[in-house]
Amino acid sequence: MSSNNSGRNRTLVPEARQGLNRLKAEVASEVGLHDYEQIDKGNLSSRQNGYVGGNMVKHMIESYEQGL
C-alpha cells in the first residue's frame, strides 16, 4: 500500500479553508485543547485529535439540519 496522501485533507472549496480553521479552533477549545493551532498534533493522542474532527462533523451536521 502506498503512503501517498494526495487526496486527503484537501479542501474542495478553497474559500472555505478559513471558516474550517475557525471551526476547528472553536471545537478544540470546547474539548479543552486551547491554542490547538499552535500545538504539535503529533504530540496529541488519536483520541484527542479524533474528538476535534468528530465534533467538527457534529457541528456541521447540526448547522445543516437547522438550515433545512
N, C-alpha and C positions, 0 to 999 in steps of 0.2 A: 504494500500500500504506500502510495506517495504521500509525502508530508507537505504537498503543495496546498496552501490555503487561499488560492487566488480568488475564490468565490465567497469566502467567509468574511463577515464583518464589513461588507460593502454596503454603503448607504445607497439605496436605489434612487432617492431624490436628494441630491447633494445639498439643496437648500434646507433640508430638514435636519442636517447634522447638528446645527447649533441648538435646536429645540430638543433633540435627543440627548445631547450632552447636559442640558439644563435639567431634563427629567432624570437622567442618571444621577446627577449630583443631589437632587431633591430626594430621590428614593434612597440613595446611600445614606443620606443624613437621617432619614426616617428609621433606618435599621441600625443606626448607631455608628456608621462609618463616616464621620465628618472629615472634610478635606479629601474626599475619595479621589479627586482628580490628581492630587499630589502624591497619593500613596502608590508604592510599587505593588501592583496587583499580584506579582509573583510571590509576595510575602503574605498574601491573604489565603485563607483556606478556600477550597472549592465551594464549600457551603456558604461562606461569606459572599463570594462573587456570585454564586447562584441565587442568593437572596436578592441581590440587586437586580439581576436580569429577570428573575421571576416576578418581582414586584413591579418592574417596568412594564412587563406584559400585562399584568393585572390592571395597572393604571390605564394602559392604552385600551384594553377591552372595556373597562368601566366608562371611559370617555366616549368610546364609540357607541356603546349601548345608550348612553344619555342623549346622544345625538339622533337616535332613531325615533 
